[in-house]
Amino acid sequence: MSSDAAADRSRHRPAPRPGTRVPLSVYVLGLAVFALGTSEFMLSGLLPPIAEDMGVSIPRAGLLISAFAIGMVVGAPLLAVATLRLPRRTTLITLITVFGVGQVAGALAPNYAVLFASRVVSALACAGFWAVGAAVAVAMVPVTARARALAIMIGGLSIANVLGVPAGAFLGEHFGWRSAFWAVAVASAIALAGVAALVPAIPLPAERPRLGAEARIYREPQVWLSIAVVALAAGGVFCAFSYLAPLLTDVAGLDAGWVPTVLALFGVGALIGTAVGGRIADAHLFGVLLTGIAASTVLLVALALLASYAVAAVLLSFLLGVSCFYTAPALNARMFNVAGAAPTLAGATTTAAFNLGNTGGPWLGGAVIDGGFGFTSTAWAGGALTATAIGITAVSLRMHRRTGPSRIVEMGTNSAKVPTSQ
């Protein structure tokens, strides 16, 4: 059946009503994000064997992580623009296929250059899938369930941290680092089958999207405020989290064997935070943003002050996972609320903003460590970033109360009413 015919058929399907269960297809997108997230983060546990096998230094192998992050920042808006007029379901199928091929290429890479190229290609496909997938998830639910749908997608990332990354490290240790890439390729194939079978055709608007019209969202001050809040909130937590291992061993005095356990605890906290935040954010979006980011700030300061106490360091690591991901659904939903006229660009912009934080936060953490301030300084620096995010969120709330929805938001509300199916 052609995509046009599928679109025509889905026009006759009733749109979901408020209170309707989130459709199974949203959970399929969460499964795909699990594969994407596992690939993005698993290299942190595979660098030594990759470096040895490829004949490069560990710092050079670490560039594979940076390449993926930069590819996400650049790829999200580029892929959003490139696929603007393409059917979204077809775009998702294409992107997850390219991502899976990238994992196979990485598993078979004969040298560092090929492996590096495979990471860049995978990152571009990952960024595009995040952007388009978020727009599709939002389109398949009523406005009152946006944060919940996005929480399910983000939950895939949380589960990747809890299960996927440790599993990748286990496979790398017992079967070689390439086996981890093969495992993600298999997960991608399962996600591809799920997307093809369960994600409905989302009809394009009657008026075909135009880049100039879509880009008007960047004239809206609230969009830029949202970008800043996302980047600062994520960057603040990951400024400290990226250097959690040496902080636990050198400052808290824990044995190195505790590090995977604490990282898994952070992931469990992330899963809990995502589930709770996704349930609350639709009704109390700014409340979630302010309380969640404030909690992260308090926890980072507490970590800086109490890092020498092992029990406190472990507990605070878990709670940071909760607070950081508690705000994630609200941060995503807020961007869609202020840039509803361009949902794909909204998803791409949020993806890029998160990865700006995930790249800039660790850079700042490394800078303060290189400055001789010690590992606890990463928590102080991260707290400064999240405190700034609170101030910007307060400004955004004040503008929202004073001016109400912008013309861009109103346009988006109308354009977002697309028919979907369960």
Secondary structure as a PSIPRED ss2 file (coil, helix, strand):
# PSIPRED VFORMAT (PSIPRED V4.0)

   1 M C   1.000  0.000  0.000
   2 S C   1.000  0.000  0.000
   3 S H   0.000  1.000  0.000
   4 D H   0.000  1.000  0.000
   5 A H   0.000  1.000  0.000
   6 A H   0.000  1.000  0.000
   7 A H   0.000  1.000  0.000
   8 D H   0.000  1.000  0.000
   9 R H   0.000  1.000  0.000
  10 S H   0.000  1.000  0.000
  11 R C   1.000  0.000  0.000
  12 H C   1.000  0.000  0.000
  13 R C   1.000  0.000  0.000
  14 P C   1.000  0.000  0.000
  15 A C   1.000  0.000  0.000
  16 P C   1.000  0.000  0.000
  17 R C   1.000  0.000  0.000
  18 P C   1.000  0.000  0.000
  19 G C   1.000  0.000  0.000
  20 T C   1.000  0.000  0.000
  21 R C   1.000  0.000  0.000
  22 V C   1.000  0.000  0.000
  23 P C   1.000  0.000  0.000
  24 L H   0.000  1.000  0.000
  25 S H   0.000  1.000  0.000
  26 V H   0.000  1.000  0.000
  27 Y H   0.000  1.000  0.000
  28 V H   0.000  1.000  0.000
  29 L H   0.000  1.000  0.000
  30 G H   0.000  1.000  0.000
  31 L H   0.000  1.000  0.000
  32 A H   0.000  1.000  0.000
  33 V H   0.000  1.000  0.000
  34 F H   0.000  1.000  0.000
  35 A H   0.000  1.000  0.000
  36 L H   0.000  1.000  0.000
  37 G H   0.000  1.000  0.000
  38 T H   0.000  1.000  0.000
  39 S H   0.000  1.000  0.000
  40 E H   0.000  1.000  0.000
  41 F H   0.000  1.000  0.000
  42 M H   0.000  1.000  0.000
  43 L H   0.000  1.000  0.000
  44 S H   0.000  1.000  0.000
  45 G H   0.000  1.000  0.000
  46 L C   1.000  0.000  0.000
  47 L H   0.000  1.000  0.000
  48 P H   0.000  1.000  0.000
  49 P H   0.000  1.000  0.000
  50 I H   0.000  1.000  0.000
  51 A H   0.000  1.000  0.000
  52 E H   0.000  1.000  0.000
  53 D H   0.000  1.000  0.000
  54 M H   0.000  1.000  0.000
  55 G C   1.000  0.000  0.000
  56 V C   1.000  0.000  0.000
  57 S C   1.000  0.000  0.000
  58 I H   0.000  1.000  0.000
  59 P H   0.000  1.000  0.000
  60 R H   0.000  1.000  0.000
  61 A H   0.000  1.000  0.000
  62 G H   0.000  1.000  0.000
  63 L H   0.000  1.000  0.000
  64 L H   0.000  1.000  0.000
  65 I H   0.000  1.000  0.000
  66 S H   0.000  1.000  0.000
  67 A H   0.000  1.000  0.000
  68 F H   0.000  1.000  0.000
  69 A H   0.000  1.000  0.000
  70 I H   0.000  1.000  0.000
  71 G H   0.000  1.000  0.000
  72 M H   0.000  1.000  0.000
  73 V H   0.000  1.000  0.000
  74 V H   0.000  1.000  0.000
  75 G H   0.000  1.000  0.000
  76 A H   0.000  1.000  0.000
  77 P H   0.000  1.000  0.000
  78 L H   0.000  1.000  0.000
  79 L H   0.000  1.000  0.000
  80 A H   0.000  1.000  0.000
  81 V H   0.000  1.000  0.000
  82 A H   0.000  1.000  0.000
  83 T C   1.000  0.000  0.000
  84 L C   1.000  0.000  0.000
  85 R C   1.000  0.000  0.000
  86 L C   1.000  0.000  0.000
  87 P C   1.000  0.000  0.000
  88 R H   0.000  1.000  0.000
  89 R H   0.000  1.000  0.000
  90 T H   0.000  1.000  0.000
  91 T H   0.000  1.000  0.000
  92 L H   0.000  1.000  0.000
  93 I H   0.000  1.000  0.000
  94 T H   0.000  1.000  0.000
  95 L H   0.000  1.000  0.000
  96 I H   0.000  1.000  0.000
  97 T H   0.000  1.000  0.000
  98 V H   0.000  1.000  0.000
  99 F H   0.000  1.000  0.000
 100 G H   0.000  1.000  0.000
 101 V H   0.000  1.000  0.000
 102 G H   0.000  1.000  0.000
 103 Q H   0.000  1.000  0.000
 104 V H   0.000  1.000  0.000
 105 A H   0.000  1.000  0.000
 106 G H   0.000  1.000  0.000
 107 A H   0.000  1.000  0.000
 108 L H   0.000  1.000  0.000
 109 A C   1.000  0.000  0.000
 110 P C   1.000  0.000  0.000
 111 N C   1.000  0.000  0.000
 112 Y H   0.000  1.000  0.000
 113 A H   0.000  1.000  0.000
 114 V H   0.000  1.000  0.000
 115 L H   0.000  1.000  0.000
 116 F H   0.000  1.000  0.000
 117 A H   0.000  1.000  0.000
 118 S H   0.000  1.000  0.000
 119 R H   0.000  1.000  0.000
 120 V H   0.000  1.000  0.000
 121 V H   0.000  1.000  0.000
 122 S H   0.000  1.000  0.000
 123 A H   0.000  1.000  0.000
 124 L H   0.000  1.000  0.000
 125 A H   0.000  1.000  0.000
 126 C H   0.000  1.000  0.000
 127 A H   0.000  1.000  0.000
 128 G H   0.000  1.000  0.000
 129 F H   0.000  1.000  0.000
 130 W H   0.000  1.000  0.000
 131 A H   0.000  1.000  0.000
 132 V H   0.000  1.000  0.000
 133 G H   0.000  1.000  0.000
 134 A H   0.000  1.000  0.000
 135 A H   0.000  1.000  0.000
 136 V H   0.000  1.000  0.000
 137 A H   0.000  1.000  0.000
 138 V H   0.000  1.000  0.000
 139 A H   0.000  1.000  0.000
 140 M C   1.000  0.000  0.000
 141 V C   1.000  0.000  0.000
 142 P C   1.000  0.000  0.000
 143 V H   0.000  1.000  0.000
 144 T H   0.000  1.000  0.000
 145 A H   0.000  1.000  0.000
 146 R H   0.000  1.000  0.000
 147 A H   0.000  1.000  0.000
 148 R H   0.000  1.000  0.000
 149 A H   0.000  1.000  0.000
 150 L H   0.000  1.000  0.000
 151 A H   0.000  1.000  0.000
 152 I H   0.000  1.000  0.000
 153 M H   0.000  1.000  0.000
 154 I H   0.000  1.000  0.000
 155 G H   0.000  1.000  0.000
 156 G H   0.000  1.000  0.000
 157 L H   0.000  1.000  0.000
 158 S H   0.000  1.000  0.000
 159 I H   0.000  1.000  0.000
 160 A H   0.000  1.000  0.000
 161 N H   0.000  1.000  0.000
 162 V H   0.000  1.000  0.000
 163 L H   0.000  1.000  0.000
 164 G H   0.000  1.000  0.000
 165 V H   0.000  1.000  0.000
 166 P H   0.000  1.000  0.000
 167 A H   0.000  1.000  0.000
 168 G H   0.000  1.000  0.000
 169 A H   0.000  1.000  0.000
 170 F H   0.000  1.000  0.000
 171 L H   0.000  1.000  0.000
 172 G H   0.000  1.000  0.000
 173 E H   0.000  1.000  0.000
 174 H H   0.000  1.000  0.000
 175 F H   0.000  1.000  0.000
 176 G C   1.000  0.000  0.000
 177 W H   0.000  1.000  0.000
 178 R H   0.000  1.000  0.000
 179 S H   0.000  1.000  0.000
 180 A H   0.000  1.000  0.000
 181 F H   0.000  1.000  0.000
 182 W H   0.000  1.000  0.000
 183 A H   0.000  1.000  0.000
 184 V H   0.000  1.000  0.000
 185 A H   0.000  1.000  0.000
 186 V H   0.000  1.000  0.000
 187 A H   0.000  1.000  0.000
 188 S H   0.000  1.000  0.000
 189 A H   0.000  1.000  0.000
 190 I H   0.000  1.000  0.000
 191 A H   0.000  1.000  0.000
 192 L H   0.000  1.000  0.000
 193 A H   0.000  1.000  0.000
 194 G H   0.000  1.000  0.000
 195 V H   0.000  1.000  0.000
 196 A H   0.000  1.000  0.000
 197 A H   0.000  1.000  0.000
 198 L H   0.000  1.000  0.000
 199 V C   1.000  0.000  0.000
 200 P C   1.000  0.000  0.000
 201 A C   1.000  0.000  0.000
 202 I C   1.000  0.000  0.000
 203 P C   1.000  0.000  0.000
 204 L C   1.000  0.000  0.000
 205 P C   1.000  0.000  0.000
 206 A C   1.000  0.000  0.000
 207 E C   1.000  0.000  0.000
 208 R C   1.000  0.000  0.000
 209 P C   1.000  0.000  0.000
 210 R C   1.000  0.000  0.000
 211 L H   0.000  1.000  0.000
 212 G H   0.000  1.000  0.000
 213 A H   0.000  1.000  0.000
 214 E H   0.000  1.000  0.000
 215 A H   0.000  1.000  0.000
 216 R H   0.000  1.000  0.000
 217 I H   0.000  1.000  0.000
 218 Y H   0.000  1.000  0.000
 219 R H   0.000  1.000  0.000
 220 E C   1.000  0.000  0.000
 221 P H   0.000  1.000  0.000
 222 Q H   0.000  1.000  0.000
 223 V H   0.000  1.000  0.000
 224 W H   0.000  1.000  0.000
 225 L H   0.000  1.000  0.000
 226 S H   0.000  1.000  0.000
 227 I H   0.000  1.000  0.000
 228 A H   0.000  1.000  0.000
 229 V H   0.000  1.000  0.000
 230 V H   0.000  1.000  0.000
 231 A H   0.000  1.000  0.000
 232 L H   0.000  1.000  0.000
 233 A H   0.000  1.000  0.000
 234 A H   0.000  1.000  0.000
 235 G H   0.000  1.000  0.000
 236 G H   0.000  1.000  0.000
 237 V H   0.000  1.000  0.000
 238 F H   0.000  1.000  0.000
 239 C H   0.000  1.000  0.000
 240 A H   0.000  1.000  0.000
 241 F H   0.000  1.000  0.000
 242 S C   1.000  0.000  0.000
 243 Y C   1.000  0.000  0.000
 244 L H   0.000  1.000  0.000
 245 A H   0.000  1.000  0.000
 246 P H   0.000  1.000  0.000
 247 L H   0.000  1.000  0.000
 248 L H   0.000  1.000  0.000
 249 T H   0.000  1.000  0.000
 250 D H   0.000  1.000  0.000
 251 V H   0.000  1.000  0.000
 252 A C   1.000  0.000  0.000
 253 G C   1.000  0.000  0.000
 254 L C   1.000  0.000  0.000
 255 D C   1.000  0.000  0.000
 256 A H   0.000  1.000  0.000
 257 G H   0.000  1.000  0.000
 258 W H   0.000  1.000  0.000
 259 V H   0.000  1.000  0.000
 260 P H   0.000  1.000  0.000
 261 T H   0.000  1.000  0.000
 262 V H   0.000  1.000  0.000
 263 L H   0.000  1.000  0.000
 264 A H   0.000  1.000  0.000
 265 L H   0.000  1.000  0.000
 266 F H   0.000  1.000  0.000
 267 G H   0.000  1.000  0.000
 268 V H   0.000  1.000  0.000
 269 G H   0.000  1.000  0.000
 270 A H   0.000  1.000  0.000
 271 L H   0.000  1.000  0.000
 272 I H   0.000  1.000  0.000
 273 G H   0.000  1.000  0.000
 274 T H   0.000  1.000  0.000
 275 A H   0.000  1.000  0.000
 276 V H   0.000  1.000  0.000
 277 G H   0.000  1.000  0.000
 278 G H   0.000  1.000  0.000
 279 R H   0.000  1.000  0.000
 280 I H   0.000  1.000  0.000
 281 A C   1.000  0.000  0.000
 282 D C   1.000  0.000  0.000
 283 A C   1.000  0.000  0.000
 284 H C   1.000  0.000  0.000
 285 L H   0.000  1.000  0.000
 286 F H   0.000  1.000  0.000
 287 G H   0.000  1.000  0.000
 288 V H   0.000  1.000  0.000
 289 L H   0.000  1.000  0.000
 290 L H   0.000  1.000  0.000
 291 T H   0.000  1.000  0.000
 292 G H   0.000  1.000  0.000
 293 I H   0.000  1.000  0.000
 294 A H   0.000  1.000  0.000
 295 A H   0.000  1.000  0.000
 296 S H   0.000  1.000  0.000
 297 T H   0.000  1.000  0.000
 298 V H   0.000  1.000  0.000
 299 L H   0.000  1.000  0.000
 300 L H   0.000  1.000  0.000
 301 V H   0.000  1.000  0.000
 302 A H   0.000  1.000  0.000
 303 L H   0.000  1.000  0.000
 304 A H   0.000  1.000  0.000
 305 L H   0.000  1.000  0.000
 306 L H   0.000  1.000  0.000
 307 A C   1.000  0.000  0.000
 308 S C   1.000  0.000  0.000
 309 Y C   1.000  0.000  0.000
 310 A H   0.000  1.000  0.000
 311 V H   0.000  1.000  0.000
 312 A H   0.000  1.000  0.000
 313 A H   0.000  1.000  0.000
 314 V H   0.000  1.000  0.000
 315 L H   0.000  1.000  0.000
 316 L H   0.000  1.000  0.000
 317 S H   0.000  1.000  0.000
 318 F H   0.000  1.000  0.000
 319 L H   0.000  1.000  0.000
 320 L H   0.000  1.000  0.000
 321 G H   0.000  1.000  0.000
 322 V H   0.000  1.000  0.000
 323 S H   0.000  1.000  0.000
 324 C H   0.000  1.000  0.000
 325 F H   0.000  1.000  0.000
 326 Y H   0.000  1.000  0.000
 327 T C   1.000  0.000  0.000
 328 A H   0.000  1.000  0.000
 329 P H   0.000  1.000  0.000
 330 A H   0.000  1.000  0.000
 331 L H   0.000  1.000  0.000
 332 N H   0.000  1.000  0.000
 333 A H   0.000  1.000  0.000
 334 R H   0.000  1.000  0.000
 335 M H   0.000  1.000  0.000
 336 F H   0.000  1.000  0.000
 337 N H   0.000  1.000  0.000
 338 V H   0.000  1.000  0.000
 339 A C   1.000  0.000  0.000
 340 G C   1.000  0.000  0.000
 341 A C   1.000  0.000  0.000
 342 A C   1.000  0.000  0.000
 343 P H   0.000  1.000  0.000
 344 T H   0.000  1.000  0.000
 345 L H   0.000  1.000  0.000
 346 A H   0.000  1.000  0.000
 347 G H   0.000  1.000  0.000
 348 A H   0.000  1.000  0.000
 349 T H   0.000  1.000  0.000
 350 T H   0.000  1.000  0.000
 351 T H   0.000  1.000  0.000
 352 A H   0.000  1.000  0.000
 353 A H   0.000  1.000  0.000
 354 F H   0.000  1.000  0.000
 355 N H   0.000  1.000  0.000
 356 L H   0.000  1.000  0.000
 357 G H   0.000  1.000  0.000
 358 N H   0.000  1.000  0.000
 359 T H   0.000  1.000  0.000
 360 G H   0.000  1.000  0.000
 361 G H   0.000  1.000  0.000
 362 P H   0.000  1.000  0.000
 363 W H   0.000  1.000  0.000
 364 L H   0.000  1.000  0.000
 365 G H   0.000  1.000  0.000
 366 G H   0.000  1.000  0.000
 367 A H   0.000  1.000  0.000
 368 V H   0.000  1.000  0.000
 369 I H   0.000  1.000  0.000
 370 D H   0.000  1.000  0.000
 371 G C   1.000  0.000  0.000
 372 G C   1.000  0.000  0.000
 373 F C   1.000  0.000  0.000
 374 G C   1.000  0.000  0.000
 375 F C   1.000  0.000  0.000
 376 T C   1.000  0.000  0.000
 377 S H   0.000  1.000  0.000
 378 T H   0.000  1.000  0.000
 379 A H   0.000  1.000  0.000
 380 W H   0.000  1.000  0.000
 381 A H   0.000  1.000  0.000
 382 G H   0.000  1.000  0.000
 383 G H   0.000  1.000  0.000
 384 A H   0.000  1.000  0.000
 385 L H   0.000  1.000  0.000
 386 T H   0.000  1.000  0.000
 387 A H   0.000  1.000  0.000
 388 T H   0.000  1.000  0.000
 389 A H   0.000  1.000  0.000
 390 I H   0.000  1.000  0.000
 391 G H   0.000  1.000  0.000
 392 I H   0.000  1.000  0.000
 393 T H   0.000  1.000  0.000
 394 A H   0.000  1.000  0.000
 395 V H   0.000  1.000  0.000
 396 S H   0.000  1.000  0.000
 397 L H   0.000  1.000  0.000
 398 R H   0.000  1.000  0.000
 399 M H   0.000  1.000  0.000
 400 H H   0.000  1.000  0.000
 401 R H   0.000  1.000  0.000
 402 R H   0.000  1.000  0.000
 403 T H   0.000  1.000  0.000
 404 G C   1.000  0.000  0.000
 405 P C   1.000  0.000  0.000
 406 S C   1.000  0.000  0.000
 407 R H   0.000  1.000  0.000
 408 I H   0.000  1.000  0.000
 409 V H   0.000  1.000  0.000
 410 E H   0.000  1.000  0.000
 411 M H   0.000  1.000  0.000
 412 G H   0.000  1.000  0.000
 413 T H   0.000  1.000  0.000
 414 N H   0.000  1.000  0.000
 415 S H   0.000  1.000  0.000
 416 A C   1.000  0.000  0.000
 417 K C   1.000  0.000  0.000
 418 V C   1.000  0.000  0.000
 419 P C   1.000  0.000  0.000
 420 T C   1.000  0.000  0.000
 421 S C   1.000  0.000  0.000
 422 Q C   1.000  0.000  0.000
